[in-house]
């Protein structure tokens, strides 16, 4: 991206002041969402987004982040530099105004930015208020200026430091306040890497980098192809219908519409809508316009080229979006987001603009690539047939279920509680383990659903195949949320879905198959934090009447080491583990599976809320999770082989970090 240099038009008169700063420290959650992990990382985003805005406007080419060894973070860009002249309203320097006054920034119609992600403009001052220390350094016309703050107040006023060898730029260094962020103030390198990678994809030609001084790790990103490169990244490991994505970038009025599309052979839709580089996960007018145009254009092409029979119904949007990967990026001067979190774009004109661009240019693309167009229509036609088959199968299941206890599966041992927040369901491998679980459970709050064998690999199956699988159907009925176009998270009957399988290879495979189903077809259940993995013990260590459970080898070794230390402190000479077991009267039993445990053992070790170990399944990075399931459960054997070779030495269920 070419860097503009006309910084003369960017001065203090363009910074608009709306109100004061003090409420931020009293109610930080109102400004950054939370004061936990997400909140502390939101601080980086607030500052770095300002640097990205400079790049979007064409004034910056680099955004660099350094995670400092002393716990701070430093963010540098080569943009115009925040103005340092006296602000006409506050009487302070413009730099001090931007960093100490809430709602002061260059994004409120003063002419500083035509396009920006920071609609509310509270970012920099909020970060300052929530930091024990912030250092702002600005270069204007080769002169370096510096100001230092503490918890939002100025402790070292703005001063000119001297000349430097770069003409312009901004560097912000800050340290999160541990009295605000009590859960953590440690920055996650992986989070920063993912954030900067996305920004590099969305702002083609910008260079982003991160250096972690704590570990020595570093990464940098530069994508000349922008969102085309992003789409290719999302489709890695999948068979695509066309080697090169469809791409268009078009100015409409004072807005920019940029779209990249590439189909793959999976059954999953991956569409990411952005407005001014901000992901809008709930969509908005730009997504509505894209979907409407895509459906219209493909149906028109299919009719025109006799790919749909005269009496056949039009393809639905769901049919057409099966296997679709797309990025929609719109840039507009006055984005109307819904709420501070900016989850949905509301500008009505963007629907019209996106529709206009897609109608014209995607039509050209299909006409110029008839082979690709035929594949897309053919895939959508198969999806339509599968949808009709799935509907018939689902109706059949519902008809049968209606005779079977309000649609619940017959093999479900339900709990008596009707409150989802108090209820949990154990998905248990095998009838013997399920029998022990049923006998040992708390029947008021704990339901048991036994599974027989390995469930269907839903990574390679459409809904019509799933309705033919009894184990999948049983879970759909038990959870209460439905599936496909009838999915509704509000129907969830249990707020803990606990996968309980043996701690062996088969158990791990079954757990992975279940996670694949939940992630692909009930993603909101996973994202809501309702899914858990039970961790049964591997060993029972008995010493007289005392019984200790060890959940892995390391824990077993620690228990034995403690016993050794205890005996040695009493003067006993012990040379090895055998001596411990003999002299201390210790016996060690290894559980081969859940079915070996009686009801009391299963309750005590794996089901009692006071003792059990549960691993919550979280989607920290949806793109990485998608790639992992593609590698592990997809058709490409070479990807799976590579994964196994990489992790063979330290394979563990917890390594499936999604």
C-alpha positions as CSV (number, residue, x, y, z in Angstrom):
1,X,0.0,0.0,0.0
2,X,1.4,3.4,-1.0
3,X,2.0,5.7,1.9
4,X,0.4,9.1,1.7
5,X,2.4,12.1,3.0
6,X,0.0,15.0,3.1
7,X,-0.1,15.2,6.9
8,X,-0.5,19.1,6.8
9,X,-4.3,18.6,6.8
10,X,-4.2,16.5,10.0
11,X,-4.0,18.8,13.0
12,X,-5.6,19.6,16.3
13,X,-8.7,21.3,14.8
14,X,-9.8,17.8,13.5
15,X,-9.9,16.3,17.0
16,X,-13.4,16.6,18.4
17,X,-13.9,16.4,22.2
18,X,-17.2,15.0,23.6
19,X,-16.8,14.2,27.3
20,X,-14.5,13.3,30.3
21,X,-12.6,10.2,31.3
22,X,-13.1,9.3,35.0
23,X,-16.0,6.7,34.6
24,X,-13.6,4.2,32.9
25,X,-11.8,3.0,36.0
26,X,-15.1,2.7,37.9
27,X,-16.8,0.6,35.3
28,X,-14.2,-0.8,32.9
29,X,-16.5,-3.5,31.7
30,X,-18.7,-1.0,29.9
31,X,-15.8,0.1,27.7
32,X,-13.8,-3.1,27.1
33,X,-16.3,-5.9,27.7
34,X,-14.5,-7.7,30.6
35,X,-11.6,-7.4,33.0
36,X,-10.4,-10.9,32.3
37,X,-8.3,-12.4,29.5
38,X,-10.4,-10.9,26.8
39,X,-10.4,-7.5,28.3
40,X,-6.6,-7.2,28.8
41,X,-6.1,-8.2,25.2
42,X,-8.7,-5.8,24.0
43,X,-6.3,-3.1,25.2
44,X,-3.8,-4.1,22.5
45,X,-6.6,-4.1,19.9
46,X,-7.7,-0.6,20.8
47,X,-4.2,0.9,20.3
48,X,-3.2,-1.3,17.3
49,X,-6.6,-0.6,15.6
50,X,-5.6,3.1,15.5
51,X,-2.4,2.2,13.7
52,X,-4.3,0.0,11.3
53,X,-6.7,2.9,10.6
54,X,-3.6,4.9,9.5
55,X,-2.7,2.1,7.2
56,X,-6.3,1.8,5.8
57,X,-6.2,5.6,5.2
58,X,-2.9,5.1,3.3
59,X,-0.7,6.9,5.7
60,X,1.1,3.9,7.3
61,X,2.8,0.8,6.0
62,X,4.0,-0.9,9.2
63,X,2.4,-1.9,12.5
64,X,4.8,-3.5,15.0
65,X,4.0,-5.0,18.4
66,X,6.6,-5.9,21.1
67,X,5.6,-7.8,24.2
68,X,8.1,-6.4,26.7
69,X,10.0,-8.5,29.2
70,X,8.8,-6.3,32.1
71,X,5.1,-7.1,31.3
72,X,4.2,-4.1,29.1
73,X,3.4,-3.9,25.4
74,X,4.7,-1.5,22.8
75,X,2.9,-0.7,19.6
76,X,4.6,1.3,16.8
77,X,3.4,2.5,13.4
78,X,4.9,4.7,10.7
79,X,1.8,6.8,10.2
80,X,1.3,10.5,10.5
81,X,1.8,10.7,14.3
82,X,-0.9,12.0,16.6
83,X,-0.9,15.8,16.4
84,X,1.0,17.6,19.2
85,X,-0.2,21.2,18.6
86,X,-2.4,22.9,21.2
87,X,-6.0,21.7,21.0
88,X,-8.4,24.6,20.5
89,X,-11.0,23.4,23.0
90,X,-9.1,21.7,25.8
91,X,-6.0,24.0,25.9
92,X,-3.8,20.9,26.3
93,X,-1.7,19.4,23.5
94,X,-3.8,17.4,21.1
95,X,-1.8,14.3,22.0
96,X,-2.6,14.7,25.7
97,X,-6.2,15.4,24.8
98,X,-6.6,12.2,22.8
99,X,-5.1,10.1,25.6
100,X,-6.9,11.7,28.6
101,X,-10.3,12.8,27.4
102,X,-13.0,10.2,26.7
103,X,-14.5,10.4,23.1
104,X,-11.6,12.5,21.9
105,X,-10.2,11.4,18.5
106,X,-10.0,12.0,14.8
107,X,-13.0,9.8,14.0
108,X,-16.0,12.0,14.7
109,X,-16.3,14.0,11.5
110,X,-13.5,16.4,12.0
111,X,-11.8,15.2,8.8
112,X,-9.0,13.1,10.3
113,X,-10.2,9.9,8.8
114,X,-12.5,9.0,5.9
115,X,-12.6,5.4,7.0
116,X,-11.9,3.9,10.5
117,X,-12.8,1.0,12.7
118,X,-12.9,3.2,15.9
119,X,-16.4,4.5,15.6
120,X,-16.7,5.4,19.3
121,X,-13.1,6.7,19.5
122,X,-12.7,5.9,23.2
123,X,-9.9,3.4,22.7
124,X,-6.7,5.3,23.5
125,X,-8.0,7.1,26.5
126,X,-9.6,3.9,27.9
127,X,-6.3,2.1,27.6
128,X,-4.5,5.0,29.4
129,X,-7.1,5.0,32.2
130,X,-6.7,1.2,32.8
131,X,-2.9,1.2,32.7
132,X,-0.5,1.9,35.6
133,X,1.8,3.6,33.1
134,X,1.5,4.7,29.5
135,X,4.3,6.3,27.5
136,X,3.3,8.0,24.2
137,X,6.0,8.9,21.7
138,X,5.2,10.8,18.5
139,X,7.3,11.8,15.6
140,X,6.2,14.8,13.6
141,X,8.4,16.3,10.9
142,X,11.4,14.3,12.2
143,X,10.9,15.7,15.8
144,X,10.3,13.2,18.7
145,X,7.8,14.2,21.3
146,X,7.1,12.3,24.6
147,X,4.5,12.3,27.3
148,X,4.0,9.9,30.3
149,X,0.8,9.0,32.1
150,X,-0.2,7.0,35.2
151,X,-3.7,5.6,35.6
152,X,-4.9,8.2,33.0
153,X,-3.2,11.2,34.6
154,X,-0.3,13.1,33.2
155,X,2.9,12.6,35.2
156,X,5.4,13.9,32.7
157,X,4.0,16.6,30.4
158,X,4.6,16.7,26.7
159,X,8.1,17.7,25.8
160,X,10.2,17.7,22.6
161,X,13.0,15.1,22.9
162,X,14.9,15.9,19.8
163,X,15.4,14.9,16.1
164,X,15.1,11.3,14.9
165,X,15.8,9.6,11.6
166,X,12.2,9.0,10.6
167,X,9.7,11.7,9.5
168,X,6.5,10.5,11.3
169,X,5.0,7.8,13.5
170,X,3.4,6.9,16.8
171,X,4.6,4.6,19.6
172,X,2.4,3.7,22.5
173,X,3.8,1.7,25.5
174,X,1.5,0.7,28.3
175,X,1.2,-1.6,31.4
176,X,-2.2,-3.0,32.3
177,X,-3.3,-2.2,35.9
178,X,-3.4,-5.4,38.0
179,X,-6.0,-3.8,40.3
180,X,-8.3,-3.7,37.3
181,X,-7.3,-6.9,35.6
182,X,-7.1,-9.2,38.6
183,X,-7.4,-12.4,36.6
184,X,-4.3,-11.8,34.4
185,X,-2.1,-9.1,33.0
186,X,0.0,-11.5,31.0
187,X,-0.3,-11.0,27.2
188,X,-0.8,-14.1,25.1
189,X,1.7,-14.2,22.2
190,X,-0.6,-16.5,20.2
191,X,-3.5,-14.0,20.5
192,X,-1.3,-11.2,19.2
193,X,-0.1,-13.4,16.3
194,X,-3.6,-14.2,15.2
195,X,-4.8,-10.6,15.5
196,X,-1.9,-9.2,13.4
197,X,-2.2,-12.0,10.8
198,X,-5.9,-11.0,10.3
199,X,-5.1,-7.4,10.0
200,X,-2.4,-8.1,7.4
201,X,-4.9,-10.1,5.4
202,X,-7.5,-7.3,5.6
203,X,-5.2,-4.5,4.7
204,X,-3.2,-5.7,1.7
205,X,0.3,-4.4,1.5
206,X,0.6,-3.6,5.2
207,X,3.5,-5.2,7.2
208,X,2.6,-6.4,10.7
209,X,5.0,-8.0,13.2
210,X,5.2,-9.1,16.8
211,X,8.3,-9.8,19.0
212,X,7.9,-11.5,22.3
213,X,10.9,-10.4,24.5
214,X,9.9,-12.9,27.2
215,X,10.6,-15.9,25.0
216,X,12.4,-14.6,21.9
217,X,9.6,-15.7,19.6
218,X,8.7,-13.4,16.7
219,X,6.5,-13.5,13.6
220,X,5.7,-11.1,10.7
221,X,3.0,-10.9,8.1
222,X,2.6,-9.3,4.7
223,X,0.0,-10.3,2.1
224,X,0.0,-8.6,-1.2
225,X,-3.2,-10.5,-2.1
226,X,-5.1,-9.3,0.9
227,X,-8.4,-11.1,1.4
228,X,-7.7,-13.4,-1.6
229,X,-4.8,-14.7,0.5
230,X,-7.1,-15.0,3.5
231,X,-9.6,-17.1,1.6
232,X,-6.8,-19.4,0.4
233,X,-5.6,-19.7,4.0
234,X,-9.1,-20.7,5.2
235,X,-9.3,-23.4,2.5
236,X,-5.9,-25.0,3.2
237,X,-6.3,-28.8,3.3
238,X,-9.6,-28.7,1.4
239,X,-10.2,-29.6,-2.2
240,X,-11.3,-26.4,-3.9
241,X,-13.5,-26.1,-7.0
242,X,-11.3,-23.4,-8.6
243,X,-7.6,-22.7,-8.0
244,X,-8.0,-18.9,-7.9
245,X,-10.7,-17.2,-5.8
246,X,-13.2,-14.8,-7.3
247,X,-12.1,-11.3,-6.3
248,X,-13.5,-7.9,-6.8
249,X,-12.7,-4.5,-5.3
250,X,-15.0,-1.7,-6.3
251,X,-15.6,1.9,-5.2
252,X,-19.3,2.7,-4.8
253,X,-20.1,6.3,-3.9
254,X,-17.8,7.1,-0.9
255,X,-17.5,3.4,0.1
256,X,-15.3,0.5,-0.9
257,X,-16.6,-3.0,-1.4
258,X,-14.1,-5.9,-1.5
259,X,-15.1,-9.5,-1.8
260,X,-13.2,-12.8,-2.2
261,X,-15.0,-16.2,-2.8
262,X,-13.7,-19.7,-3.2
263,X,-15.8,-22.9,-3.0
264,X,-14.5,-26.2,-1.5
265,X,-15.8,-29.7,-1.4
266,X,-16.9,-29.7,2.3
267,X,-20.4,-29.2,3.6
268,X,-19.6,-26.2,5.8
269,X,-20.1,-22.5,5.0
270,X,-17.3,-20.2,6.2
271,X,-18.2,-16.5,5.5
272,X,-16.5,-13.7,7.4
273,X,-18.0,-10.2,7.1
274,X,-15.9,-7.2,8.0
275,X,-16.6,-3.5,8.1
276,X,-13.5,-1.2,8.3
277,X,-11.5,-4.3,9.3
278,X,-13.8,-5.0,12.2
279,X,-15.2,-8.6,12.2
280,X,-19.0,-8.4,12.5
281,X,-19.9,-12.0,13.6
282,X,-23.6,-11.2,13.6
283,X,-23.4,-10.0,10.1
284,X,-25.4,-7.0,9.1
285,X,-26.5,-5.3,5.9
286,X,-23.3,-6.1,4.0
287,X,-23.8,-9.8,4.6
288,X,-27.5,-9.7,3.7
289,X,-26.6,-8.0,0.4
290,X,-23.9,-10.6,-0.3
291,X,-26.1,-13.6,0.4
292,X,-29.1,-12.1,-1.6
293,X,-26.9,-11.4,-4.6
294,X,-25.1,-14.8,-4.5
295,X,-28.4,-16.7,-4.5
296,X,-29.9,-14.6,-7.3
297,X,-26.8,-14.8,-9.5
298,X,-26.3,-18.5,-9.2
299,X,-30.0,-19.3,-9.8
300,X,-30.1,-17.0,-12.8
301,X,-27.0,-18.6,-14.3
302,X,-28.4,-22.1,-13.7
303,X,-31.7,-21.2,-15.4
304,X,-30.0,-19.5,-18.3
305,X,-27.7,-22.4,-18.9
306,X,-30.3,-25.2,-18.4
307,X,-28.5,-26.5,-15.3
308,X,-31.8,-26.6,-13.5
309,X,-34.8,-28.3,-15.0
310,X,-37.8,-26.2,-15.9
311,X,-40.0,-27.7,-13.1
312,X,-37.2,-27.8,-10.5
313,X,-37.5,-25.3,-7.6
314,X,-34.8,-22.6,-7.3
315,X,-31.8,-23.5,-5.2
316,X,-32.0,-22.1,-1.7
317,X,-29.4,-19.9,-0.1
318,X,-28.4,-22.8,2.2
319,X,-27.9,-25.0,-0.8
320,X,-25.8,-22.5,-2.6
321,X,-23.6,-21.7,0.4
322,X,-22.6,-25.3,1.1
323,X,-18.8,-25.4,0.8
324,X,-18.6,-21.6,0.4
325,X,-15.6,-19.7,1.8
326,X,-15.9,-15.9,1.5
327,X,-14.6,-12.7,2.9
328,X,-16.7,-9.6,2.6
329,X,-14.8,-6.4,3.5
330,X,-16.6,-3.0,3.3
331,X,-15.1,0.3,4.1
332,X,-17.3,3.3,4.8
333,X,-16.9,6.7,6.4
334,X,-19.7,6.5,9.0
335,X,-20.2,2.8,10.1
336,X,-23.3,2.3,12.3
337,X,-22.4,-0.7,14.5
338,X,-24.9,-2.2,16.9
339,X,-23.4,-1.8,20.4
340,X,-19.8,-1.1,21.6
341,X,-18.8,-4.6,20.6
342,X,-19.6,-3.8,17.0
343,X,-21.0,-7.3,16.2
344,X,-23.4,-6.2,13.5
345,X,-23.3,-3.5,10.8
346,X,-26.5,-1.4,10.4
347,X,-25.9,0.9,7.5
348,X,-28.8,0.3,5.0
349,X,-26.9,1.6,2.0
350,X,-24.2,-1.2,2.3
351,X,-26.8,-3.9,1.4
352,X,-27.4,-2.1,-1.9
353,X,-23.8,-1.4,-2.6
354,X,-22.7,-5.1,-2.0
355,X,-25.6,-6.4,-4.0
356,X,-24.8,-4.1,-6.9
357,X,-21.1,-5.2,-7.0
358,X,-21.9,-8.9,-6.6
359,X,-24.7,-8.9,-9.2
360,X,-22.4,-7.4,-11.8
361,X,-19.0,-8.9,-11.1
362,X,-19.9,-12.4,-9.9
363,X,-22.2,-12.8,-13.0
364,X,-19.1,-11.9,-15.2
365,X,-17.1,-14.5,-13.2
366,X,-19.5,-17.3,-13.9
367,X,-19.9,-16.4,-17.5
368,X,-16.1,-16.3,-18.0
369,X,-15.5,-19.5,-16.0
370,X,-18.2,-22.0,-17.1
371,X,-16.4,-25.0,-15.8
372,X,-16.2,-23.6,-12.3
373,X,-19.8,-22.3,-12.5
374,X,-21.0,-25.8,-13.5
375,X,-19.2,-27.3,-10.4
376,X,-20.8,-24.7,-8.1
377,X,-24.3,-25.3,-9.4
378,X,-23.7,-29.1,-9.3
379,X,-22.6,-29.0,-5.7
380,X,-25.6,-26.8,-4.8
381,X,-28.0,-29.2,-6.6
382,X,-26.6,-32.2,-4.6
383,X,-27.0,-30.1,-1.5
384,X,-30.7,-29.5,-2.4
385,X,-31.3,-33.2,-2.8
386,X,-29.6,-34.0,0.4
387,X,-31.7,-31.2,2.2
388,X,-34.9,-32.8,1.0
389,X,-33.7,-36.3,2.1
390,X,-32.7,-34.8,5.4
391,X,-36.1,-33.2,5.9
392,X,-37.8,-36.5,5.2
393,X,-35.5,-38.4,7.5
394,X,-35.9,-35.7,10.2
395,X,-39.7,-35.8,9.9
396,X,-39.5,-39.6,10.2
397,X,-37.4,-39.3,13.4
398,X,-39.8,-36.7,14.8
399,X,-42.8,-39.0,14.1
400,X,-41.1,-41.9,15.9
401,X,-39.9,-39.7,18.7
402,X,-43.3,-38.4,19.4
403,X,-44.3,-41.8,20.6
404,X,-41.2,-42.0,22.9
405,X,-41.5,-39.7,25.8
406,X,-41.7,-36.2,24.3
407,X,-39.1,-36.9,21.7
408,X,-36.4,-38.0,24.1
409,X,-34.3,-41.0,23.2
410,X,-35.4,-44.2,24.9
411,X,-31.9,-45.0,26.2
412,X,-31.5,-41.7,27.9
413,X,-31.5,-41.8,31.7
414,X,-32.7,-38.3,32.3
415,X,-32.3,-36.2,35.5
416,X,-35.3,-35.0,37.5
417,X,-34.3,-31.3,37.4
418,X,-35.9,-29.2,34.7
419,X,-33.5,-26.3,35.1
420,X,-30.8,-26.3,32.3
421,X,-28.4,-24.4,34.5
422,X,-28.5,-27.1,37.2
423,X,-28.6,-30.1,34.7
424,X,-25.7,-31.9,33.1
425,X,-25.6,-34.9,30.7
426,X,-22.8,-37.5,30.5
427,X,-22.2,-38.9,27.1
428,X,-20.7,-42.3,28.1
429,X,-18.9,-44.8,26.0
430,X,-20.2,-48.4,26.4
431,X,-23.0,-50.0,28.3
432,X,-21.0,-51.2,31.3
433,X,-19.6,-47.7,32.0
434,X,-23.1,-46.2,31.5
435,X,-24.5,-48.7,34.0
436,X,-22.0,-47.7,36.6
437,X,-22.6,-44.0,35.8
438,X,-26.4,-44.5,36.1
439,X,-26.1,-46.3,39.5
440,X,-23.5,-43.8,40.9
441,X,-24.9,-40.5,39.6
442,X,-26.9,-37.8,41.3
443,X,-30.2,-38.5,39.6
444,X,-31.5,-35.0,40.4
445,X,-29.0,-33.1,38.2
446,X,-27.1,-35.8,36.2
447,X,-28.4,-37.5,33.0
448,X,-26.7,-40.4,31.3
449,X,-26.7,-41.1,27.6
450,X,-24.8,-44.3,26.6
451,X,-23.3,-44.5,23.1
452,X,-22.6,-47.8,21.4
453,X,-19.3,-47.9,19.5
454,X,-17.9,-45.0,17.4
455,X,-20.3,-42.5,16.1
456,X,-20.5,-41.2,12.5
457,X,-17.6,-39.0,11.3
458,X,-19.8,-35.9,10.6
459,X,-16.8,-34.1,8.9
460,X,-17.7,-36.2,5.9
461,X,-21.4,-36.4,6.1
462,X,-24.5,-34.3,5.3
463,X,-27.5,-34.1,7.5
464,X,-29.4,-36.8,5.6
465,X,-26.7,-39.3,6.6
466,X,-26.7,-38.1,10.2
467,X,-30.5,-38.8,10.6
468,X,-29.7,-42.4,9.7
469,X,-27.3,-42.7,12.5
470,X,-29.0,-43.7,15.8
471,X,-26.3,-42.3,18.1
472,X,-26.3,-38.9,16.4
473,X,-30.1,-38.8,16.5
474,X,-30.1,-39.7,20.2
475,X,-27.8,-36.7,21.0
476,X,-29.9,-34.3,18.9
477,X,-33.1,-35.4,20.7
478,X,-31.4,-35.3,24.2
479,X,-29.8,-31.9,23.9
480,X,-33.0,-30.2,22.8
481,X,-31.5,-27.6,20.4
482,X,-32.4,-29.2,17.1
483,X,-30.1,-29.2,14.1
484,X,-29.7,-27.4,10.8
485,X,-32.3,-24.7,10.1
486,X,-34.2,-25.7,13.2
487,X,-31.2,-25.2,15.6
488,X,-32.1,-23.0,18.6
489,X,-29.6,-22.7,21.4
490,X,-32.4,-21.6,23.7
491,X,-33.7,-25.1,23.7
492,X,-30.6,-26.5,25.4
493,X,-31.7,-28.8,28.2
494,X,-28.3,-29.2,29.9
495,X,-25.7,-26.5,30.6
496,X,-23.0,-29.1,30.9
497,X,-22.5,-31.7,28.1
498,X,-19.8,-34.0,29.5
499,X,-18.0,-36.4,27.2
500,X,-16.8,-39.3,29.3
501,X,-14.7,-41.9,27.4
502,X,-11.9,-44.2,28.3
503,X,-8.4,-42.8,28.7
504,X,-7.0,-44.7,25.7
505,X,-6.7,-44.4,22.0
506,X,-10.2,-45.6,21.2
507,X,-11.6,-43.2,23.9
508,X,-9.7,-40.3,22.4
509,X,-11.0,-41.2,18.9
510,X,-14.6,-41.3,20.2
511,X,-14.2,-38.0,22.0
512,X,-12.8,-36.4,18.8
513,X,-15.7,-37.7,16.7
514,X,-18.2,-36.2,19.2
515,X,-16.3,-32.9,19.2
516,X,-16.4,-32.9,15.4
517,X,-20.2,-33.3,15.5
518,X,-20.6,-30.5,18.1
519,X,-18.2,-28.1,16.4
520,X,-19.6,-28.5,12.9
521,X,-23.3,-28.8,13.6
522,X,-23.9,-27.3,17.1
523,X,-21.2,-24.7,17.2
524,X,-23.1,-22.3,19.5
525,X,-23.1,-25.1,22.1
526,X,-19.3,-25.3,22.1
527,X,-18.8,-21.5,21.9
528,X,-21.2,-21.0,24.8
529,X,-18.9,-23.1,27.0
530,X,-21.4,-25.9,27.5
531,X,-19.1,-28.8,26.4
532,X,-16.6,-30.6,28.7
533,X,-14.3,-33.6,28.7
534,X,-14.3,-35.7,31.8
535,X,-10.9,-36.8,33.0
536,X,-11.1,-40.2,34.7
537,X,-8.1,-41.3,36.8
538,X,-5.5,-43.8,35.4
539,X,-4.3,-45.1,38.7
540,X,-5.6,-46.0,42.1
541,X,-2.9,-45.8,44.8
542,X,-3.9,-47.6,48.0
543,X,-2.1,-47.3,51.4
544,X,-4.0,-49.0,54.1
545,X,-7.4,-47.4,54.3
546,X,-6.2,-44.4,52.3
547,X,-6.9,-44.3,48.6
548,X,-5.4,-41.7,46.2
549,X,-6.3,-41.4,42.6
550,X,-3.7,-40.2,40.0
551,X,-5.0,-38.9,36.7
552,X,-1.8,-39.3,34.7
553,X,1.8,-40.7,35.0
554,X,3.2,-37.4,36.3
555,X,0.6,-37.3,39.1
556,X,1.3,-40.9,40.0
557,X,5.0,-40.2,40.2
558,X,4.4,-37.2,42.4
559,X,2.3,-39.3,44.8
560,X,5.1,-41.8,45.1
561,X,7.7,-39.1,45.5
562,X,5.7,-37.7,48.4
563,X,5.6,-41.1,50.0
564,X,9.3,-41.5,49.5
565,X,10.0,-38.1,51.1
566,X,7.6,-39.0,54.0
567,X,9.4,-42.3,54.7
568,X,12.8,-40.8,54.4
569,X,11.9,-38.0,56.9
570,X,11.3,-40.8,59.4
571,X,14.7,-42.4,58.8
572,X,13.6,-45.2,56.4
573,X,16.1,-46.1,53.7
574,X,14.3,-46.3,50.3
575,X,16.1,-46.9,47.1
576,X,13.4,-47.2,44.5
577,X,9.7,-47.4,43.8
578,X,9.6,-51.1,44.6
579,X,10.8,-50.3,48.1
580,X,8.0,-47.8,48.5
581,X,5.3,-50.2,47.6
582,X,6.7,-52.9,49.8
583,X,7.8,-51.0,52.9
584,X,4.9,-48.5,52.9
585,X,2.3,-51.1,52.1
586,X,1.3,-49.3,48.9
587,X,-0.5,-51.1,46.0
588,X,-0.9,-49.4,42.6
589,X,-3.8,-50.4,40.3
590,X,-4.2,-49.1,36.7
591,X,-7.7,-48.7,35.4
592,X,-8.1,-50.2,31.9
593,X,-11.4,-48.3,31.3
594,X,-14.5,-46.8,32.8
595,X,-16.2,-50.1,32.7
596,X,-13.8,-51.5,35.3
597,X,-15.0,-49.0,37.9
598,X,-17.9,-49.7,40.1
599,X,-20.5,-47.1,40.7
600,X,-18.9,-45.7,43.9
601,X,-15.5,-45.3,42.2
602,X,-16.9,-43.6,39.1
603,X,-18.9,-41.2,41.3
604,X,-15.9,-40.5,43.6
605,X,-13.4,-39.9,40.8
606,X,-15.2,-38.6,37.8
607,X,-18.8,-37.5,38.6
608,X,-18.7,-35.9,42.0
609,X,-18.6,-32.1,41.4
610,X,-16.4,-31.7,44.5
611,X,-13.7,-34.1,43.3
612,X,-14.0,-34.6,39.5
613,X,-11.7,-33.0,36.9
614,X,-13.4,-31.5,33.9
615,X,-11.8,-29.9,30.9
616,X,-13.9,-27.2,29.3
617,X,-13.8,-27.1,25.5
618,X,-13.3,-23.6,24.3
619,X,-13.0,-22.2,20.8
620,X,-10.1,-19.7,21.2
621,X,-9.5,-19.5,17.5
622,X,-12.3,-20.7,15.2
623,X,-10.0,-20.7,12.1
624,X,-7.4,-22.9,13.8
625,X,-10.1,-25.2,15.2
626,X,-11.6,-25.5,11.7
627,X,-8.1,-26.4,10.3
628,X,-7.6,-29.0,13.0
629,X,-10.8,-30.8,12.3
630,X,-10.1,-30.7,8.6
631,X,-6.7,-32.3,9.2
632,X,-7.9,-34.9,11.7
633,X,-11.3,-35.9,10.3
634,X,-11.2,-34.9,6.6
635,X,-10.4,-37.0,3.5
636,X,-6.8,-36.0,3.1
637,X,-4.7,-38.8,4.6
638,X,-1.4,-37.0,4.2
639,X,-2.6,-34.2,6.5
640,X,-3.5,-36.7,9.2
641,X,-0.2,-38.5,8.8
642,X,1.8,-35.2,9.1
643,X,-0.2,-34.3,12.2
644,X,0.5,-37.7,13.8
645,X,4.2,-37.5,13.0
646,X,4.4,-34.1,14.6
647,X,2.6,-35.1,17.8
648,X,3.5,-38.8,18.2
649,X,6.0,-38.3,21.0
650,X,3.7,-36.2,23.2
651,X,0.2,-37.0,22.1
652,X,-2.4,-36.1,24.6
653,X,-6.1,-35.3,24.4
654,X,-5.4,-31.9,25.9
655,X,-3.1,-31.1,22.9
656,X,-6.3,-30.7,20.8
657,X,-6.4,-27.1,21.8
658,X,-9.5,-25.6,20.2
